Amino acid sequence: MSTKIFFISALSIFVFSSLYARENTSTNPVDVFKGCAKCHGLNGRNTAYGRSDVLAGQDPEYLKESITFFKESTFER
């Protein structure tokens, strides 16, 4: 449970400047968490499609950069 709370908190730090996915415009941290959890798992320890880093334990600035990249790139799911 504490991992989930930490993950939501970390994402909420930068959610207003960078959204988790191109098609989602929600700035609600819970929505952002749910979007990331679809691929990375509820604890953030999965590599999405085996091609991205584990989110759990990452620096918030790194997460912000990763979300920005995902949002602005042609990354295919």
PDB file with one MODEL, atoms N, CA, C and O in Angstrom:
MODEL        1
ATOM      1  N   MET A   1       0.822  -1.196   0.000  1.00  0.00           N
ATOM      2  CA  MET A   1       0.000   0.000   0.000  1.00  0.00           C
ATOM      3  C   MET A   1       0.862   1.253   0.000  1.00  0.00           C
ATOM      4  O   MET A   1       0.538   2.219  -0.691  1.00  0.00           O
ATOM      5  N   SER A   2       1.964   1.258   0.770  1.00  0.00           N
ATOM      6  CA  SER A   2       2.809   2.452   0.820  1.00  0.00           C
ATOM      7  C   SER A   2       3.484   2.712  -0.525  1.00  0.00           C
ATOM      8  O   SER A   2       3.737   3.866  -0.871  1.00  0.00           O
ATOM      9  N   THR A   3       3.777   1.669  -1.281  1.00  0.00           N
ATOM     10  CA  THR A   3       4.341   1.851  -2.619  1.00  0.00           C
ATOM     11  C   THR A   3       3.336   2.554  -3.519  1.00  0.00           C
ATOM     12  O   THR A   3       3.700   3.436  -4.297  1.00  0.00           O
ATOM     13  N   LYS A   4       2.092   2.167  -3.413  1.00  0.00           N
ATOM     14  CA  LYS A   4       1.042   2.783  -4.224  1.00  0.00           C
ATOM     15  C   LYS A   4       0.892   4.261  -3.868  1.00  0.00           C
ATOM     16  O   LYS A   4       0.776   5.103  -4.759  1.00  0.00           O
ATOM     17  N   ILE A   5       0.893   4.578  -2.591  1.00  0.00           N
ATOM     18  CA  ILE A   5       0.774   5.973  -2.147  1.00  0.00           C
ATOM     19  C   ILE A   5       1.973   6.776  -2.623  1.00  0.00           C
ATOM     20  O   ILE A   5       1.811   7.899  -3.101  1.00  0.00           O
ATOM     21  N   PHE A   6       3.174   6.222  -2.501  1.00  0.00           N
ATOM     22  CA  PHE A   6       4.373   6.918  -2.968  1.00  0.00           C
ATOM     23  C   PHE A   6       4.291   7.182  -4.465  1.00  0.00           C
ATOM     24  O   PHE A   6       4.608   8.275  -4.933  1.00  0.00           O
ATOM     25  N   PHE A   7       3.865   6.175  -5.203  1.00  0.00           N
ATOM     26  CA  PHE A   7       3.788   6.298  -6.654  1.00  0.00           C
ATOM     27  C   PHE A   7       2.798   7.391  -7.059  1.00  0.00           C
ATOM     28  O   PHE A   7       3.090   8.204  -7.936  1.00  0.00           O
ATOM     29  N   ILE A   8       1.645   7.408  -6.430  1.00  0.00           N
ATOM     30  CA  ILE A   8       0.655   8.449  -6.722  1.00  0.00           C
ATOM     31  C   ILE A   8       1.212   9.816  -6.370  1.00  0.00           C
ATOM     32  O   ILE A   8       1.029  10.771  -7.124  1.00  0.00           O
ATOM     33  N   SER A   9       1.887   9.922  -5.242  1.00  0.00           N
ATOM     34  CA  SER A   9       2.466  11.202  -4.825  1.00  0.00           C
ATOM     35  C   SER A   9       3.532  11.674  -5.803  1.00  0.00           C
ATOM     36  O   SER A   9       3.561  12.848  -6.172  1.00  0.00           O
ATOM     37  N   ALA A  10       4.400  10.775  -6.220  1.00  0.00           N
ATOM     38  CA  ALA A  10       5.466  11.153  -7.155  1.00  0.00           C
ATOM     39  C   ALA A  10       4.888  11.636  -8.477  1.00  0.00           C
ATOM     40  O   ALA A  10       5.357  12.625  -9.041  1.00  0.00           O
ATOM     41  N   LEU A  11       3.890  10.952  -8.961  1.00  0.00           N
ATOM     42  CA  LEU A  11       3.278  11.373 -10.221  1.00  0.00           C
ATOM     43  C   LEU A  11       2.553  12.703 -10.094  1.00  0.00           C
ATOM     44  O   LEU A  11       2.545  13.504 -11.029  1.00  0.00           O
ATOM     45  N   SER A  12       1.946  12.938  -8.943  1.00  0.00           N
ATOM     46  CA  SER A  12       1.190  14.179  -8.780  1.00  0.00           C
ATOM     47  C   SER A  12       2.089  15.407  -8.741  1.00  0.00           C
ATOM     48  O   SER A  12       1.619  16.518  -8.986  1.00  0.00           O
ATOM     49  N   ILE A  13       3.367  15.231  -8.440  1.00  0.00           N
ATOM     50  CA  ILE A  13       4.307  16.350  -8.396  1.00  0.00           C
ATOM     51  C   ILE A  13       4.384  17.054  -9.737  1.00  0.00           C
ATOM     52  O   ILE A  13       4.430  18.283  -9.792  1.00  0.00           O
ATOM     53  N   PHE A  14       4.398  16.306 -10.792  1.00  0.00           N
ATOM     54  CA  PHE A  14       4.589  16.917 -12.102  1.00  0.00           C
ATOM     55  C   PHE A  14       3.456  16.706 -13.095  1.00  0.00           C
ATOM     56  O   PHE A  14       3.605  16.991 -14.283  1.00  0.00           O
ATOM     57  N   VAL A  15       2.337  16.212 -12.616  1.00  0.00           N
ATOM     58  CA  VAL A  15       1.248  15.890 -13.528  1.00  0.00           C
ATOM     59  C   VAL A  15       0.724  17.110 -14.281  1.00  0.00           C
ATOM     60  O   VAL A  15       0.246  16.973 -15.407  1.00  0.00           O
ATOM     61  N   PHE A  16       0.802  18.296 -13.685  1.00  0.00           N
ATOM     62  CA  PHE A  16       0.262  19.473 -14.348  1.00  0.00           C
ATOM     63  C   PHE A  16       1.135  19.940 -15.506  1.00  0.00           C
ATOM     64  O   PHE A  16       0.643  20.632 -16.398  1.00  0.00           O
ATOM     65  N   SER A  17       2.393  19.588 -15.519  1.00  0.00           N
ATOM     66  CA  SER A  17       3.254  20.023 -16.611  1.00  0.00           C
ATOM     67  C   SER A  17       3.413  18.972 -17.704  1.00  0.00           C
ATOM     68  O   SER A  17       3.851  19.276 -18.813  1.00  0.00           O
ATOM     69  N   SER A  18       3.054  17.732 -17.378  1.00  0.00           N
ATOM     70  CA  SER A  18       3.232  16.671 -18.363  1.00  0.00           C
ATOM     71  C   SER A  18       2.248  15.550 -18.090  1.00  0.00           C
ATOM     72  O   SER A  18       2.290  14.950 -17.017  1.00  0.00           O
ATOM     73  N   LEU A  19       1.378  15.256 -19.012  1.00  0.00           N
ATOM     74  CA  LEU A  19       0.364  14.227 -18.815  1.00  0.00           C
ATOM     75  C   LEU A  19       0.917  12.859 -19.177  1.00  0.00           C
ATOM     76  O   LEU A  19       1.867  12.750 -19.953  1.00  0.00           O
ATOM     77  N   TYR A  20       0.317  11.812 -18.611  1.00  0.00           N
ATOM     78  CA  TYR A  20       0.875  10.465 -18.754  1.00  0.00           C
ATOM     79  C   TYR A  20       0.746   9.876 -20.144  1.00  0.00           C
ATOM     80  O   TYR A  20       1.525   8.993 -20.502  1.00  0.00           O
ATOM     81  N   ALA A  21      -0.182  10.318 -20.918  1.00  0.00           N
ATOM     82  CA  ALA A  21      -0.324   9.749 -22.260  1.00  0.00           C
ATOM     83  C   ALA A  21      -0.948  10.768 -23.192  1.00  0.00           C
ATOM     84  O   ALA A  21      -1.650  11.684 -22.765  1.00  0.00           O
ATOM     85  N   ARG A  22      -0.680  10.590 -24.447  1.00  0.00           N
ATOM     86  CA  ARG A  22      -1.150  11.566 -25.442  1.00  0.00           C
ATOM     87  C   ARG A  22      -2.656  11.732 -25.458  1.00  0.00           C
ATOM     88  O   ARG A  22      -3.142  12.857 -25.582  1.00  0.00           O
ATOM     89  N   GLU A  23      -3.405  10.661 -25.340  1.00  0.00           N
ATOM     90  CA  GLU A  23      -4.851  10.759 -25.477  1.00  0.00           C
ATOM     91  C   GLU A  23      -5.573  11.145 -24.197  1.00  0.00           C
ATOM     92  O   GLU A  23      -6.777  11.397 -24.236  1.00  0.00           O
ATOM     93  N   ASN A  24      -4.900  11.200 -23.092  1.00  0.00           N
ATOM     94  CA  ASN A  24      -5.532  11.531 -21.821  1.00  0.00           C
ATOM     95  C   ASN A  24      -5.216  12.969 -21.443  1.00  0.00           C
ATOM     96  O   ASN A  24      -4.061  13.389 -21.498  1.00  0.00           O
ATOM     97  N   THR A  25      -6.226  13.714 -21.064  1.00  0.00           N
ATOM     98  CA  THR A  25      -6.008  15.099 -20.652  1.00  0.00           C
ATOM     99  C   THR A  25      -6.300  15.307 -19.180  1.00  0.00           C
ATOM    100  O   THR A  25      -6.322  16.448 -18.717  1.00  0.00           O
ATOM    101  N   SER A  26      -6.523  14.246 -18.439  1.00  0.00           N
ATOM    102  CA  SER A  26      -6.811  14.362 -17.015  1.00  0.00           C
ATOM    103  C   SER A  26      -5.562  14.788 -16.248  1.00  0.00           C
ATOM    104  O   SER A  26      -4.457  14.326 -16.532  1.00  0.00           O
ATOM    105  N   THR A  27      -5.752  15.670 -15.280  1.00  0.00           N
ATOM    106  CA  THR A  27      -4.652  16.054 -14.390  1.00  0.00           C
ATOM    107  C   THR A  27      -4.871  15.492 -12.992  1.00  0.00           C
ATOM    108  O   THR A  27      -4.141  15.832 -12.061  1.00  0.00           O
ATOM    109  N   ASN A  28      -5.858  14.645 -12.846  1.00  0.00           N
ATOM    110  CA  ASN A  28      -6.130  14.002 -11.570  1.00  0.00           C
ATOM    111  C   ASN A  28      -5.069  12.924 -11.334  1.00  0.00           C
ATOM    112  O   ASN A  28      -4.923  12.019 -12.156  1.00  0.00           O
ATOM    113  N   PRO A  29      -4.325  13.007 -10.220  1.00  0.00           N
ATOM    114  CA  PRO A  29      -3.255  12.027  -9.966  1.00  0.00           C
ATOM    115  C   PRO A  29      -3.724  10.575  -9.997  1.00  0.00           C
ATOM    116  O   PRO A  29      -2.977   9.695 -10.425  1.00  0.00           O
ATOM    117  N   VAL A  30      -4.938  10.317  -9.554  1.00  0.00           N
ATOM    118  CA  VAL A  30      -5.450   8.946  -9.573  1.00  0.00           C
ATOM    119  C   VAL A  30      -5.614   8.463 -11.014  1.00  0.00           C
ATOM    120  O   VAL A  30      -5.294   7.315 -11.321  1.00  0.00           O
ATOM    121  N   ASP A  31      -6.108   9.329 -11.895  1.00  0.00           N
ATOM    122  CA  ASP A  31      -6.240   8.966 -13.306  1.00  0.00           C
ATOM    123  C   ASP A  31      -4.874   8.728 -13.943  1.00  0.00           C
ATOM    124  O   ASP A  31      -4.698   7.797 -14.729  1.00  0.00           O
ATOM    125  N   VAL A  32      -3.921   9.573 -13.598  1.00  0.00           N
ATOM    126  CA  VAL A  32      -2.563   9.414 -14.119  1.00  0.00           C
ATOM    127  C   VAL A  32      -1.994   8.073 -13.661  1.00  0.00           C
ATOM    128  O   VAL A  32      -1.420   7.332 -14.459  1.00  0.00           O
ATOM    129  N   PHE A  33      -2.156   7.765 -12.377  1.00  0.00           N
ATOM    130  CA  PHE A  33      -1.681   6.496 -11.836  1.00  0.00           C
ATOM    131  C   PHE A  33      -2.312   5.319 -12.573  1.00  0.00           C
ATOM    132  O   PHE A  33      -1.617   4.377 -12.953  1.00  0.00           O
ATOM    133  N   LYS A  34      -3.614   5.372 -12.774  1.00  0.00           N
ATOM    134  CA  LYS A  34      -4.303   4.277 -13.462  1.00  0.00           C
ATOM    135  C   LYS A  34      -3.772   4.092 -14.883  1.00  0.00           C
ATOM    136  O   LYS A  34      -3.618   2.965 -15.353  1.00  0.00           O
ATOM    137  N   GLY A  35      -3.494   5.199 -15.556  1.00  0.00           N
ATOM    138  CA  GLY A  35      -2.962   5.115 -16.911  1.00  0.00           C
ATOM    139  C   GLY A  35      -1.602   4.443 -16.945  1.00  0.00           C
ATOM    140  O   GLY A  35      -1.350   3.588 -17.794  1.00  0.00           O
ATOM    141  N   CYS A  36      -0.729   4.821 -16.033  1.00  0.00           N
ATOM    142  CA  CYS A  36       0.605   4.215 -15.975  1.00  0.00           C
ATOM    143  C   CYS A  36       0.518   2.750 -15.553  1.00  0.00           C
ATOM    144  O   CYS A  36       1.241   1.897 -16.069  1.00  0.00           O
ATOM    145  N   ALA A  37      -0.381   2.472 -14.603  1.00  0.00           N
ATOM    146  CA  ALA A  37      -0.507   1.122 -14.065  1.00  0.00           C
ATOM    147  C   ALA A  37      -0.987   0.121 -15.107  1.00  0.00           C
ATOM    148  O   ALA A  37      -0.747  -1.078 -14.966  1.00  0.00           O
ATOM    149  N   LYS A  38      -1.657   0.591 -16.146  1.00  0.00           N
ATOM    150  CA  LYS A  38      -2.123  -0.321 -17.196  1.00  0.00           C
ATOM    151  C   LYS A  38      -0.960  -1.104 -17.793  1.00  0.00           C
ATOM    152  O   LYS A  38      -1.101  -2.287 -18.101  1.00  0.00           O
ATOM    153  N   CYS A  39       0.166  -0.460 -17.953  1.00  0.00           N
ATOM    154  CA  CYS A  39       1.331  -1.119 -18.555  1.00  0.00           C
ATOM    155  C   CYS A  39       2.403  -1.476 -17.532  1.00  0.00           C
ATOM    156  O   CYS A  39       3.063  -2.507 -17.663  1.00  0.00           O
ATOM    157  N   HIS A  40       2.580  -0.643 -16.524  1.00  0.00           N
ATOM    158  CA  HIS A  40       3.665  -0.823 -15.562  1.00  0.00           C
ATOM    159  C   HIS A  40       3.244  -1.575 -14.304  1.00  0.00           C
ATOM    160  O   HIS A  40       4.082  -1.854 -13.446  1.00  0.00           O
ATOM    161  N   GLY A  41       1.968  -1.904 -14.180  1.00  0.00           N
ATOM    162  CA  GLY A  41       1.472  -2.625 -13.019  1.00  0.00           C
ATOM    163  C   GLY A  41       1.151  -1.693 -11.864  1.00  0.00           C
ATOM    164  O   GLY A  41       1.608  -0.551 -11.827  1.00  0.00           O
ATOM    165  N   LEU A  42       0.359  -2.192 -10.920  1.00  0.00           N
ATOM    166  CA  LEU A  42      -0.074  -1.376  -9.790  1.00  0.00           C
ATOM    167  C   LEU A  42       1.074  -0.927  -8.900  1.00  0.00           C
ATOM    168  O   LEU A  42       0.976   0.102  -8.231  1.00  0.00           O
ATOM    169  N   ASN A  43       2.155  -1.685  -8.886  1.00  0.00           N
ATOM    170  CA  ASN A  43       3.294  -1.303  -8.050  1.00  0.00           C
ATOM    171  C   ASN A  43       4.403  -0.618  -8.846  1.00  0.00           C
ATOM    172  O   ASN A  43       5.439  -0.269  -8.280  1.00  0.00           O
ATOM    173  N   GLY A  44       4.202  -0.423 -10.140  1.00  0.00           N
ATOM    174  CA  GLY A  44       5.187   0.272 -10.970  1.00  0.00           C
ATOM    175  C   GLY A  44       6.452  -0.515 -11.236  1.00  0.00           C
ATOM    176  O   GLY A  44       7.460   0.062 -11.643  1.00  0.00           O
ATOM    177  N   ARG A  45       6.423  -1.821 -11.015  1.00  0.00           N
ATOM    178  CA  ARG A  45       7.630  -2.642 -11.137  1.00  0.00           C
ATOM    179  C   ARG A  45       7.705  -3.443 -12.437  1.00  0.00           C
ATOM    180  O   ARG A  45       8.610  -4.260 -12.604  1.00  0.00           O
ATOM    181  N   ASN A  46       6.785  -3.222 -13.338  1.00  0.00           N
ATOM    182  CA  ASN A  46       6.817  -3.922 -14.630  1.00  0.00           C
ATOM    183  C   ASN A  46       7.440  -3.030 -15.696  1.00  0.00           C
ATOM    184  O   ASN A  46       7.292  -1.808 -15.668  1.00  0.00           O
ATOM    185  N   THR A  47       8.131  -3.656 -16.625  1.00  0.00           N
ATOM    186  CA  THR A  47       8.584  -2.911 -17.799  1.00  0.00           C
ATOM    187  C   THR A  47       7.450  -2.972 -18.803  1.00  0.00           C
ATOM    188  O   THR A  47       7.002  -4.059 -19.166  1.00  0.00           O
ATOM    189  N   ALA A  48       6.991  -1.842 -19.246  1.00  0.00           N
ATOM    190  CA  ALA A  48       5.871  -1.808 -20.180  1.00  0.00           C
ATOM    191  C   ALA A  48       6.299  -2.406 -21.507  1.00  0.00           C
ATOM    192  O   ALA A  48       7.208  -1.907 -22.170  1.00  0.00           O
ATOM    193  N   TYR A  49       5.630  -3.479 -21.880  1.00  0.00           N
ATOM    194  CA  TYR A  49       5.908  -4.165 -23.142  1.00  0.00           C
ATOM    195  C   TYR A  49       7.367  -4.594 -23.265  1.00  0.00           C
ATOM    196  O   TYR A  49       7.863  -4.806 -24.371  1.00  0.00           O
ATOM    197  N   GLY A  50       8.053  -4.723 -22.129  1.00  0.00           N
ATOM    198  CA  GLY A  50       9.443  -5.146 -22.134  1.00  0.00           C
ATOM    199  C   GLY A  50      10.394  -4.143 -22.750  1.00  0.00           C
ATOM    200  O   GLY A  50      11.544  -4.474 -23.039  1.00  0.00           O
ATOM    201  N   ARG A  51       9.923  -2.907 -22.957  1.00  0.00           N
ATOM    202  CA  ARG A  51      10.735  -1.912 -23.664  1.00  0.00           C
ATOM    203  C   ARG A  51      10.999  -0.649 -22.857  1.00  0.00           C
ATOM    204  O   ARG A  51      11.700   0.245 -23.331  1.00  0.00           O
ATOM    205  N   SER A  52      10.464  -0.558 -21.672  1.00  0.00           N
ATOM    206  CA  SER A  52      10.683   0.665 -20.899  1.00  0.00           C
ATOM    207  C   SER A  52      11.143   0.321 -19.493  1.00  0.00           C
ATOM    208  O   SER A  52      11.075  -0.831 -19.065  1.00  0.00           O
ATOM    209  N   ASP A  53      11.605   1.323 -18.791  1.00  0.00           N
ATOM    210  CA  ASP A  53      12.111   1.120 -17.441  1.00  0.00           C
ATOM    211  C   ASP A  53      10.983   0.856 -16.447  1.00  0.00           C
ATOM    212  O   ASP A  53       9.825   1.201 -16.681  1.00  0.00           O
ATOM    213  N   VAL A  54      11.358   0.240 -15.343  1.00  0.00           N
ATOM    214  CA  VAL A  54      10.471   0.107 -14.195  1.00  0.00           C
ATOM    215  C   VAL A  54      10.290   1.507 -13.611  1.00  0.00           C
ATOM    216  O   VAL A  54      11.259   2.261 -13.519  1.00  0.00           O
ATOM    217  N   LEU A  55       9.077   1.865 -13.218  1.00  0.00           N
ATOM    218  CA  LEU A  55       8.824   3.201 -12.673  1.00  0.00           C
ATOM    219  C   LEU A  55       9.107   3.298 -11.179  1.00  0.00           C
ATOM    220  O   LEU A  55       9.547   4.340 -10.693  1.00  0.00           O
ATOM    221  N   ALA A  56       8.856   2.218 -10.452  1.00  0.00           N
ATOM    222  CA  ALA A  56       9.027   2.239  -8.999  1.00  0.00           C
ATOM    223  C   ALA A  56      10.463   2.595  -8.627  1.00  0.00           C
ATOM    224  O   ALA A  56      11.415   2.023  -9.157  1.00  0.00           O
ATOM    225  N   GLY A  57      10.603   3.537  -7.719  1.00  0.00           N
ATOM    226  CA  GLY A  57      11.915   3.929  -7.222  1.00  0.00           C
ATOM    227  C   GLY A  57      12.651   4.939  -8.074  1.00  0.00           C
ATOM    228  O   GLY A  57      13.757   5.351  -7.722  1.00  0.00           O
ATOM    229  N   GLN A  58      12.069   5.345  -9.177  1.00  0.00           N
ATOM    230  CA  GLN A  58      12.735   6.317 -10.047  1.00  0.00           C
ATOM    231  C   GLN A  58      12.630   7.727  -9.466  1.00  0.00           C
ATOM    232  O   GLN A  58      11.699   8.049  -8.728  1.00  0.00           O
ATOM    233  N   ASP A  59      13.592   8.538  -9.816  1.00  0.00           N
ATOM    234  CA  ASP A  59      13.606   9.943  -9.426  1.00  0.00           C
ATOM    235  C   ASP A  59      12.431  10.661 -10.099  1.00  0.00           C
ATOM    236  O   ASP A  59      12.174  10.429 -11.280  1.00  0.00           O
ATOM    237  N   PRO A  60      11.713  11.529  -9.375  1.00  0.00           N
ATOM    238  CA  PRO A  60      10.580  12.243  -9.980  1.00  0.00           C
ATOM    239  C   PRO A  60      10.941  13.011 -11.255  1.00  0.00           C
ATOM    240  O   PRO A  60      10.133  13.073 -12.181  1.00  0.00           O
ATOM    241  N   GLU A  61      12.123  13.587 -11.316  1.00  0.00           N
ATOM    242  CA  GLU A  61      12.526  14.323 -12.522  1.00  0.00           C
ATOM    243  C   GLU A  61      12.673  13.364 -13.705  1.00  0.00           C
ATOM    244  O   GLU A  61      12.287  13.697 -14.825  1.00  0.00           O
ATOM    245  N   TYR A  62      13.225  12.186 -13.463  1.00  0.00           N
ATOM    246  CA  TYR A  62      13.342  11.174 -14.517  1.00  0.00           C
ATOM    247  C   TYR A  62      11.953  10.745 -14.996  1.00  0.00           C
ATOM    248  O   TYR A  62      11.726  10.591 -16.196  1.00  0.00           O
ATOM    249  N   LEU A  63      11.030  10.553 -14.053  1.00  0.00           N
ATOM    250  CA  LEU A  63       9.669  10.180 -14.424  1.00  0.00           C
ATOM    251  C   LEU A  63       9.017  11.269 -15.266  1.00  0.00           C
ATOM    252  O   LEU A  63       8.318  10.977 -16.236  1.00  0.00           O
ATOM    253  N   LYS A  64       9.246  12.507 -14.898  1.00  0.00           N
ATOM    254  CA  LYS A  64       8.683  13.627 -15.662  1.00  0.00           C
ATOM    255  C   LYS A  64       9.209  13.604 -17.096  1.00  0.00           C
ATOM    256  O   LYS A  64       8.441  13.751 -18.047  1.00  0.00           O
ATOM    257  N   GLU A  65      10.508  13.423 -17.245  1.00  0.00           N
ATOM    258  CA  GLU A  65      11.112  13.366 -18.581  1.00  0.00           C
ATOM    259  C   GLU A  65      10.568  12.179 -19.383  1.00  0.00           C
ATOM    260  O   GLU A  65      10.315  12.295 -20.582  1.00  0.00           O
ATOM    261  N   SER A  66      10.394  11.051 -18.715  1.00  0.00           N
ATOM    262  CA  SER A  66       9.884   9.858 -19.397  1.00  0.00           C
ATOM    263  C   SER A  66       8.451  10.059 -19.872  1.00  0.00           C
ATOM    264  O   SER A  66       8.101   9.672 -20.988  1.00  0.00           O
ATOM    265  N   ILE A  67       7.630  10.659 -19.031  1.00  0.00           N
ATOM    266  CA  ILE A  67       6.239  10.902 -19.402  1.00  0.00           C
ATOM    267  C   ILE A  67       6.169  11.905 -20.542  1.00  0.00           C
ATOM    268  O   ILE A  67       5.365  11.750 -21.462  1.00  0.00           O
ATOM    269  N   THR A  68       7.003  12.929 -20.485  1.00  0.00           N
ATOM    270  CA  THR A  68       7.044  13.915 -21.565  1.00  0.00           C
ATOM    271  C   THR A  68       7.445  13.240 -22.867  1.00  0.00           C
ATOM    272  O   THR A  68       6.835  13.490 -23.907  1.00  0.00           O
ATOM    273  N   PHE A  69       8.465  12.386 -22.824  1.00  0.00           N
ATOM    274  CA  PHE A  69       8.895  11.652 -24.013  1.00  0.00           C
ATOM    275  C   PHE A  69       7.754  10.801 -24.561  1.00  0.00           C
ATOM    276  O   PHE A  69       7.473  10.819 -25.760  1.00  0.00           O
ATOM    277  N   PHE A  70       7.104  10.061 -23.676  1.00  0.00           N
ATOM    278  CA  PHE A  70       6.010   9.195 -24.108  1.00  0.00           C
ATOM    279  C   PHE A  70       4.898  10.014 -24.747  1.00  0.00           C
ATOM    280  O   PHE A  70       4.352   9.633 -25.782  1.00  0.00           O
ATOM    281  N   LYS A  71       4.571  11.129 -24.132  1.00  0.00           N
ATOM    282  CA  LYS A  71       3.480  11.972 -24.624  1.00  0.00           C
ATOM    283  C   LYS A  71       3.801  12.576 -25.988  1.00  0.00           C
ATOM    284  O   LYS A  71       2.919  12.676 -26.841  1.00  0.00           O
ATOM    285  N   GLU A  72       5.036  12.972 -26.199  1.00  0.00           N
ATOM    286  CA  GLU A  72       5.408  13.698 -27.412  1.00  0.00           C
ATOM    287  C   GLU A  72       5.987  12.815 -28.518  1.00  0.00           C
ATOM    288  O   GLU A  72       6.187  13.289 -29.636  1.00  0.00           O
ATOM    289  N   SER A  73       6.252  11.565 -28.233  1.00  0.00           N
ATOM    290  CA  SER A  73       6.926  10.711 -29.212  1.00  0.00           C
ATOM    291  C   SER A  73       5.931   9.914 -30.045  1.00  0.00           C
ATOM    292  O   SER A  73       4.714  10.029 -29.898  1.00  0.00           O
ATOM    293  N   THR A  74       6.493   9.118 -30.907  1.00  0.00           N
ATOM    294  CA  THR A  74       5.685   8.201 -31.707  1.00  0.00           C
ATOM    295  C   THR A  74       5.787   6.793 -31.138  1.00  0.00           C
ATOM    296  O   THR A  74       5.610   5.811 -31.859  1.00  0.00           O
ATOM    297  N   PHE A  75       6.071   6.698 -29.852  1.00  0.00           N
ATOM    298  CA  PHE A  75       6.175   5.416 -29.166  1.00  0.00           C
ATOM    299  C   PHE A  75       4.925   4.591 -29.436  1.00  0.00           C
ATOM    300  O   PHE A  75       3.806   5.044 -29.191  1.00  0.00           O
ATOM    301  N   GLU A  76       5.118   3.393 -29.935  1.00  0.00           N
ATOM    302  CA  GLU A  76       3.994   2.514 -30.232  1.00  0.00           C
ATOM    303  C   GLU A  76       3.826   1.524 -29.102  1.00  0.00           C
ATOM    304  O   GLU A  76       4.798   0.940 -28.622  1.00  0.00           O
ATOM    305  N   ARG A  77       2.593   1.340 -28.681  1.00  0.00           N
ATOM    306  CA  ARG A  77       2.311   0.409 -27.585  1.00  0.00           C
ATOM    307  C   ARG A  77       2.384  -1.008 -28.056  1.00  0.00           C
ATOM    308  O   ARG A  77       2.175  -1.931 -27.269  1.00  0.00           O
TER     309      ARG A  77
ENDMDL
END
